[in-house]
């Protein structure tokens, strides 16, 4: 029984620019928006778009990700035929093991795709926050008679040279591809989301693998080869919410935008396009009589006796009396002790901020960075952590800039 379209989700990202947050965690497994992880977004988009077969290609630090995905039940992807499959690189008789590039990762899983004999394959990124209807993208692909389509987003011209750009004619047919050019000819940024006709994708993956000089990458190799052969390639304009959360500041910004769904375009409270997640199974949250909570997202099992403003608290966070949390992203299980001040920062899971410690922007700072505290880190009583600090290890006292 053939599937019309299956999804291949690239989730091997090391996320090196997230530093302390991804030392022991694959980037798609990084917590986001109070009760989610980044990978919940593409998985939920698949389910909401009617795609029931997803291969997740993992590589770097996959343990938490594998455990989180499990049998796929939270996303309704626990199926006898199809469903969700985690696809790590595996040693073959010929000796290939580690995924060499995005194209090689798909190449190594050709046999998985062939089990479902799809007409179309959609390739997704596991490290973007995006709500997108892939069925609309497929409709566009079919209407254009395309062999390859890429989702693009218009970006400001002054930022265009930071992206891979698609140059397209008035019918959205792609005529050229520019990878981070100094002189951009287009402001249509590739979102790294592709639909291929499976026969075309297979042909180009096999050819790419046979080329010893290839980097085995979609952007650097496969797309230029399609252009060279003048394949039917089209740019699908996406105008919803999309954010690559590859840096600390972009991850912090996207979390802050969750608190303003009317203006930011990301609405996690939308019943018609739910984002599903594997929840903590904790009790409800408790806000004590003396607590102050303003414009914040507070999730299961939180205990708040202090002050929380414009922040996101994941499951099981404790804020003791006299503590102040503002413009902060505080991940699950973290304890903020009495009198501590936590501002303009990301605090990873299971950290402890000691009594009267200060983390992040001080009141006198005009140039605010985003301070970051790694998972399980203990910040000692009265310690001061500066606004741009990246803390991997315990701090007993004193200052860290």
N, C-alpha and C positions, 0 to 999 in steps of 0.2 A: 504494500500500500504506500504509494508515494505521498510525500508532503509537498504542498505548494511552495512553502518557504520555511527554511529553518534559520536560526540565528547562531552566529559564532561570536562569542564575547571575549575580547582580549583583556584578560585580567591579571597579566603577569607583571604589571608595572611595579618597579621598585619604589617609585615616589621619592627619589632622593632629595628633592627640594622641600619635602615635608620633614626632613631631619629627624628630630626626636620622636615624632609621631609614627614613623614608619620603620624604625630600627628592627622591630620584631613583628611587623605587620605589613602585609601587602597593601598597596594604596587603595584598591577597591574595598578593603575591609575597614578603612578608617571611618569612625563614627561621624554621623552628620545629622543635624537638625533635631536633636533631642532623643529620637528613638530609632534612627535609621543608621545604615551604613551606606557608603557611596554606591555599592553594587545594587542596592535595592531599587535604584532608579531605572537602569536599563532592564532589570528583570521584571519590574512592574510594568514598564512600557511594553515589553513583549506580551505579557499576559493580557493587558488592556487592549493590545492590538491584534489579539487572536493568534499569536505565535506560541505553539505549545512544545516546541523542541529547541533547546538551547544547549550548546556546548560551551563550557567556560574553560578557557585556556589559562592555566595558572603556571607560575614559575617561582617567583620570589616569595619567600616566607608564606607558604600557602596554608599553614595549619589552621589559623583562626578562620580564614576564608572557607576552607573545606568544611570545618565544623559548623560554621554559620549556615552555609547553604544546605548541608545535610541532604535529605531526600527531596528538597524543593517544595515541601508541603505549604509553607507560608505564602508562596506565590502561586499555589495551585499547579505546581509543576512536578508533582509526584505521579507519574503516569507509567503504565506498562509499556506503551509504545510512544516513544518520544520523551517528554519531560526534560529535566535538567541533568546534565552530565558534567562532572569536573574532569578535565582532560589535561593532566600534567604531562610534561615531556617524558618519554619512556625510552629506555635503551632498546634498540632494535638489533637484529643480527648484524646489520651493516655497520652498526656503531654509532649512528647519529643519536644524540640524546637531548642536550640543551636546545631550547628554541633560539635560533640565530637571529631572527627578525620577525616582524609581524607576518610576512608572507610565508616564511618557513614554518611558523607556528600552525598556520592553516594547512600548509602542505603536509605536515606530519599527521594531520587528522583527516586526510582525504577518505580513508576507509570508514571513519565515523560518519562523514557526510553521505557517503554512498549507501549506507544502511537505509537512509530515508529517501534516496533518489529524488531530491527536490528539484523543482524548476529554477528556484531562485535561492540565493544565500544572502542574508544581510549580515554585515560585519559591524560589530559594535565595540565601543570603547568602555571598559569597566571603570574608568576614572573621571567621569563627567557627571555633573548634576544637570539633568535635562528631562523635561516631560515632552514626549514626542509620540505621535500616532504613526507607527511604522506602516500601518495598512494604507494610510493616505500616500505615503512615500512609494509603496509598491504600486498603487493605482497610477501614479505619475509615471513610474518606470515602464509600466505596460502601455500606457497611452502613447508614450513617446517612441515605442518600439526600441527601447534602449537595450544595450548589452551590459552597460555599466552606468550606474547613477551614483552621485555623491550628494549628500546633504550639505548645503552651504548656508552661511549666514552673512548678511551684510555687516561689515564692521566699519568703524570710522576710517577714512582714508589715511589719517596720520598714524593709525595703528596697523595698517594692512601688512607692512613688511615683517610683522612678527609671525605671520601665518603662512600656511600653504594656500595658495590662491588659485581659483579656477577662473579662467578667462572664457566667457561664453557669449554666443551671439544672441540675437533677439528671440530665437526659439529655444533658448536655454541649452543649446548644443555646445559642448565644451570644445574649444579650439586650442587651448594652451593651458599648461599647468606651471605655476611659478612657486618654487619652494623658498619662502622667506626672502623675497627679492628686495634689493635696494630701491629699484624703480618699479613699484607695482603698476600693473596694467589693469588691475581689477580690485574690487574690495569685497569679493565673494570668498570668504574664508571657508576652507574645508573643515567640517566638524569631525572628520575621521569616521563617518558613518557611511557605509557603502552598500548598494545592492548590486549583485552580479547575477547574470544568467549563469547557472552552475556549469554548463558545458564550457563557457568562455573562461570562467574563473579557473576551472580545472586545467585547461590547456595552458593558460599563462603561468600557473603555479608550477606545472611540470617543467616548462621551458625555463622559468626563472631558476629552478633548483639545479638545472643542468649547466647554468652559466657560472663558472668558477669566480668571476669577478663581481657577481651581484652581492648586494648587502641584504638581499631577501626581504625587502621592505616595500610596503604598498606605495608610499609616497615617492620614494626614490627610484623604484624599479618597475613595479607592476603598472602604475598609472602612465609613466612615460612610454612604456612598451605598447599599451593600448592606444595611446595617441599616435605613436609611430605607425601603427597599423591602421590608423583612421577608423577605429571602431566607433559604434554609435554610443557616444558618451554624453550624459546630460546632467545638468546641475539643478537640484531640487531646492527651492528656496524655503528655508525654515524660519519662522518669525516668532517662535515661542521662547521659553526661558532655556538658556544653555550657558553653562559655566564650566570651564576646565579648572578644577580645584587643585592645580599642581603646586601651588605655593602656599605658604602659611597665610599670607595676606589675602589671597583669593578664597581660601577655605574659611577664613574668619569673616570676610565680606559676605559670602554666600550664606553662612549661618545667620548673620545679622539681617539679611534680606528675608529670611524666613519669618522674622518678626513684623514684616511690613508687606503682607501678601497683596494688598490693594495696589501698591505702586511698583513692587519689585518684579512682579510677574511669576513668582514662585509661590504657589498656594498648596501647602501640605494638608489643608483642611477641606480639599475639594472632593466631595463624595463621588463625583462622576468619573474621576480619574485618580483612583486611590493609589498611594504608594504603600506597598505591603512590606512588612518586615517581620523578622523573628523576634518577638517581644520578650521582655525580661522575666515575665511572670511574677513581678513583684507586687506588693500591696499598693494601695493608692498613696498619693503624696499627702503630707501633713504640713500645714502652714500654721504656726503658733500665733497666739493673740498679739504678741509684740512685733511680729514680723512685718516687713514692708515689701510688697511685691508689685512692681510696675512694668507693664509691657514686656513680659517674660514668658518663655515656654518652659513649663515645669513638668517633667515626666514622672513615670511610676516610681513610687518608693522614696521620693525626695523628702527630706525633713528640713524645714526652714524656720529658723528662729531669728535670723538677721535680716539684712536688707538686700534685695535683689532687683536690679533695674536693667532693662534692655539687655537681657542675657538669655542664654539657652542652657538649661540644666538637664543633663541626661539622667537615666534611671539611677536611683539610690544615692544621689548627692546629698550631703549634709552641710548646711550652713548654720553655724552656731550663733548664739546671741551676740550682738555687737559686731558681727562680721559684715563687710560690705562687698557686694559683687556687682560690677557694672560693666556693660559692653563686653561681656566675657562669654566664652564657650567652655563649659565645664563638663567633662565627659564622665561616664558612669562610675559610681562607687567612690568618688573623690570626697574628702572631708575638708571643709574650710573651718578652721577653729576660731574660737571667740576673738573678736577684735582684729582679725586679719582683714586686709584690704586687697581685693583682687579685681584689677581693671584692665580692659583693653588687651585681653590675652586669650590664649587657648591652654587649658589645663587638661592633660590626657587622663586616661582611666586610672582609678585607684591611687591617685596622688593624695598627699596630706599637706595642707598649708597650715603651718603652726600658728599658735596664738600671736597676735599683733604683727605677723609678718606682712610685708607689702610686696605684691607681685604686679608688674606692669607699670603703666603710666603713672608717674607721680603728679600731683596737682600742678606743679610748676612747669611741666614739660609741654612745649608747644608742638614739637615734632614727635608725634606718637608712633612708635612701632608696635608690632604685635609680639608680646613676650610669649614664650612657649615653655611649658613644663612637661617633661616626658612622663610616660606611664610609670606608676609605682614610686615616683620620686617623693622624698620627704623634704619639705622646706622648713627649717628649724624656726623656733620661736624668735620673733623680732627680726628675722632676716629680711633683706631688701633686694628684690630682683628687678633689675632695670627694664626699661620699656622695650628693648630689642633683644633681651637675653634669650638664649636657647639652652635650657637646663636639662642635661641627661642624667645627672647623678645627684645624690642627696646633698643638701646644703645645711650645715649646722647653724651658722649665723653669719653676720657680716653682710657685705654687699656683693652682688653679681650683676655686672652691667651687660 
